[in-house]
């Protein structure tokens, strides 16, 4: 799609602090959309993008000040679309969508996002459509954990059912939030769960699933997948599993049966818009096990941008304007990396091995260093932040990092 075929209606992007919002700005801007960016931070990297038509700083996120700003933009531009990044912003916009004047936020259905944010509900629906899910226990009390601890097969992984819900409660009691914890024995399981007695809530206890992260991405509209894309994680932070620091796009002629299962899952939830269905895929057994659904633009979104996947354009056009864009298929065999996070990962693998919690994580320091260096010379490697046509956000991030160290 070129700029001559793109409607004149601008699009607001709320959240310019990370590579995700920056990726949305770049994708829309390159397609010829006028992008108005809003952030609460004057240091947000997205503010420096050349693809912003207007940059706006509203210091108080999710506030009356922000609502007033959006209403003014609606009065200035008429009916205008809005895309955002985080779950907290999605929920806030769902709660306040009638107060935004002529601004039309592009949002999933309230009931659907409620399911996606609850891992236990997601896993139950996935199992009903034939997707492999990890064996999971949802503890009701510390006593219930003690009752089964000696009967379980280890290692186990502990994850919160709804991280957005439990985060503030943990903070209130001075308990650190852990995205994933590993129990190697009944004793370590009880030690972990005892920590959460003050809040009266416990994480899900799941079987350990070996393999690599496989993400499948879809743009869903009225039960149909209008756009699809997939990647495999080459490296993650933390090393034992988290978010992608290096990922490769995977051609769509691979994992085709799993793609259809993912689509059936999103249909069952009645999902509308962009979504990431994340699996742990074992290359040896070829078994894929569902981990979660991200009902938003995801952390490795820059790879999708580099591959011309067009998810932000689809959201803007289909949900925002009621039109269907015509785009070529996404590119395969492109690698994307976040160098700063990669360096942090290498330090952990080479010098801080005791901090890696996954007992089955295979350490290969020499191979990791070699791959890190070689990627700088591979022609099909791209970067989360660096772009030759839009270099300023990269240098802004570098300046932020140096300022933070000082």
Residue pairs with C-beta under 8 A, 6 or more apart in sequence:
1 31
1 32
1 310
1 313
1 325
1 326
1 327
2 31
2 32
3 31
3 32
4 32
5 32
6 31
6 32
6 33
7 317
7 321
7 323
8 34
9 77
9 78
9 79
9 80
9 81
9 320
9 321
10 33
10 34
10 35
10 36
10 53
10 77
10 80
10 81
11 28
11 33
11 34
11 35
11 36
11 80
11 81
11 82
11 83
11 316
11 320
12 35
12 36
12 37
12 38
12 70
12 73
12 80
12 81
12 82
12 83
12 103
13 21
13 24
13 25
13 28
13 35
13 36
13 37
13 38
13 46
13 82
13 83
13 84
14 21
14 38
14 39
14 82
14 83
14 84
14 85
14 89
14 93
15 21
15 38
15 39
15 46
15 84
15 85
15 86
15 89
16 22
16 25
16 37
16 38
16 39
16 41
16 44
16 45
16 46
16 47
16 49
16 55
17 39
17 40
17 41
17 44
17 45
17 46
18 45
18 85
18 299
19 45
19 299
19 301
19 302
19 338
19 384
19 385
20 85
20 297
20 298
20 299
20 301
21 37
21 39
21 44
21 46
21 85
22 45
22 46
22 49
22 302
22 385
22 393
23 297
23 301
23 302
23 304
23 305
23 312
24 83
24 85
24 297
24 301
24 312
25 35
25 37
25 46
25 49
25 51
25 52
26 49
26 51
26 305
26 387
26 390
27 305
27 310
27 311
27 312
27 313
28 35
28 51
28 312
28 313
28 316
29 35
29 49
29 50
29 51
29 52
30 51
30 389
31 313
33 313
33 316
34 53
35 51
35 52
35 53
36 52
36 53
36 54
36 56
36 73
36 77
36 80
37 46
37 47
37 49
37 52
37 54
37 55
37 56
38 56
38 57
38 58
38 66
38 69
38 70
39 46
39 47
39 55
39 56
39 57
39 58
40 57
40 58
40 59
40 60
40 61
41 57
42 57
43 396
43 400
43 403
44 57
45 385
45 393
45 394
45 396
45 397
45 400
46 52
46 393
47 55
47 57
47 396
48 392
48 393
48 395
48 396
49 390
49 392
49 393
50 389
50 390
50 392
51 390
56 69
58 65
58 66
58 69
59 65
60 66
61 89
62 88
62 89
62 92
67 96
67 99
67 100
70 82
70 100
70 101
70 103
71 99
71 100
71 101
71 102
71 103
73 80
73 103
74 80
74 100
74 101
74 102
74 103
75 101
75 102
77 102
78 102
79 102
79 103
79 104
80 102
80 103
80 104
81 103
81 104
81 105
81 106
81 316
81 319
81 320
81 321
82 93
82 100
82 103
82 104
82 105
82 106
83 106
83 297
83 312
83 315
83 316
84 90
84 93
84 105
84 296
85 296
85 297
86 296
87 113
87 117
87 164
87 295
87 296
88 164
90 107
90 108
90 113
90 295
90 296
91 113
91 164
93 100
93 105
93 107
94 107
94 110
94 113
97 105
97 107
104 320
106 273
106 315
106 316
106 319
106 320
107 113
107 273
108 116
108 271
108 272
108 273
108 295
109 270
109 271
109 272
111 270
112 269
112 270
112 271
112 272
112 295
113 295
114 121
115 121
115 122
115 125
115 269
116 122
116 269
116 271
116 275
116 293
116 294
116 295
117 162
117 164
117 165
117 295
118 161
118 162
119 159
119 160
119 161
119 162
119 204
119 292
120 136
120 138
120 161
120 204
122 269
122 290
122 292
122 293
123 133
123 134
123 136
123 290
125 265
125 268
125 269
126 133
126 265
126 290
127 133
128 268
129 261
129 264
129 265
129 268
130 261
130 264
131 261
131 262
131 265
131 290
132 287
132 288
132 289
132 290
133 289
133 290
134 157
134 206
134 207
134 209
134 289
134 290
134 291
135 206
135 207
136 204
136 205
136 206
136 207
137 148
137 152
137 204
137 205
137 206
138 161
138 204
138 205
139 145
139 193
139 202
139 205
141 202
142 193
142 194
142 197
142 202
145 189
145 190
145 193
145 202
145 205
146 190
149 186
149 189
149 190
150 186
152 186
152 189
152 205
153 207
154 183
154 184
154 185
154 186
154 189
154 208
155 182
155 183
155 184
155 208
155 358
155 359
155 360
156 182
156 183
156 189
156 205
156 206
156 207
156 208
157 180
157 181
157 182
157 183
157 205
157 206
157 207
157 208
157 209
158 178
158 180
158 181
158 182
158 183
158 189
158 192
158 193
158 203
158 204
158 205
158 206
159 179
159 180
159 203
159 204
159 206
160 166
160 177
160 179
160 203
160 204
161 203
161 204
163 177
163 179
166 177
166 199
166 201
167 177
169 199
169 201
170 176
170 177
170 199
171 177
173 198
173 199
175 195
175 196
175 198
175 199
179 242
180 240
180 241
180 242
180 357
181 192
181 203
181 357
182 188
182 208
182 240
182 357
182 358
182 359
183 189
183 192
183 205
184 359
189 205
192 203
193 202
193 203
196 202
196 203
208 360
209 280
209 282
209 289
209 291
210 280
210 282
210 360
211 280
211 281
211 282
211 283
211 287
211 288
211 289
212 232
212 233
212 280
212 281
212 283
213 232
213 233
213 236
213 241
213 244
213 278
213 279
213 280
213 281
213 291
214 230
214 231
214 232
214 233
214 250
214 255
214 258
214 278
214 279
214 280
214 281
214 288
215 230
215 231
215 232
215 233
215 244
215 247
215 276
215 277
215 278
215 279
215 298
215 300
216 228
216 229
216 230
216 255
216 258
216 259
216 262
216 276
216 277
216 278
216 279
217 228
217 229
217 230
217 231
217 274
217 275
217 276
217 277
217 298
217 304
217 309
217 311
218 225
218 227
218 228
218 229
218 262
218 263
218 266
218 274
218 275
218 277
219 225
219 226
219 227
219 228
219 273
219 274
219 311
219 314
219 315
219 318
220 226
220 263
220 266
220 267
220 271
220 272
220 273
220 274
220 275
221 272
221 273
221 318
221 319
222 272
223 267
223 270
225 263
225 266
226 314
226 318
226 324
227 309
227 310
227 311
227 314
227 327
228 252
228 259
228 263
229 249
229 252
229 304
229 307
229 309
229 311
229 330
230 249
230 250
230 252
230 254
230 255
230 259
231 244
231 247
231 248
231 249
231 250
231 300
231 303
231 304
232 247
232 248
232 250
232 281
233 244
233 246
233 247
233 300
234 244
234 246
234 247
234 248
234 335
234 371
235 244
235 245
235 246
235 337
235 342
235 345
235 368
236 242
236 243
236 244
236 245
236 345
237 243
237 245
237 341
237 344
237 345
238 345
238 348
238 355
238 356
238 357
239 345
239 348
239 349
239 356
239 358
239 361
240 356
240 357
240 358
240 361
241 358
243 299
243 300
244 299
244 300
244 303
244 338
245 337
245 338
245 341
245 342
245 345
246 335
246 336
246 337
246 338
246 342
246 375
247 300
247 303
247 335
247 336
247 337
248 333
248 334
248 335
249 303
249 304
249 307
249 330
249 331
249 332
249 333
249 334
249 335
249 336
250 332
251 332
251 333
252 259
252 329
252 330
252 332
255 281
255 288
258 279
258 288
262 277
265 277
265 290
265 293
266 275
266 277
266 293
269 293
271 293
271 295
272 319
273 295
273 315
273 319
274 295
274 296
274 297
274 311
274 314
274 315
275 293
275 294
275 295
275 296
276 293
276 294
276 298
277 290
277 293
278 290
278 291
278 292
278 293
278 294
279 288
279 289
279 290
279 291
280 288
280 289
280 291
281 287
281 288
281 289
282 288
297 311
297 312
300 336
300 384
301 311
302 336
302 382
302 383
302 384
302 385
303 334
303 335
303 336
303 382
304 311
304 330
305 312
306 331
306 334
306 336
306 382
307 330
307 331
307 332
307 334
308 327
308 328
308 330
308 331
309 330
310 325
310 327
310 330
313 325
313 327
314 325
317 323
317 324
317 325
318 324
318 325
333 380
334 380
334 381
334 382
335 375
335 378
335 380
335 381
335 382
336 381
336 382
336 383
336 384
337 375
337 381
337 382
337 383
337 384
338 383
338 384
338 385
339 383
340 397
340 401
342 372
345 368
346 368
346 369
346 372
348 355
348 356
349 356
349 363
349 365
349 368
350 365
350 368
350 369
353 363
356 363
375 381
383 394
385 393
385 394
385 397
386 394
387 393
387 394
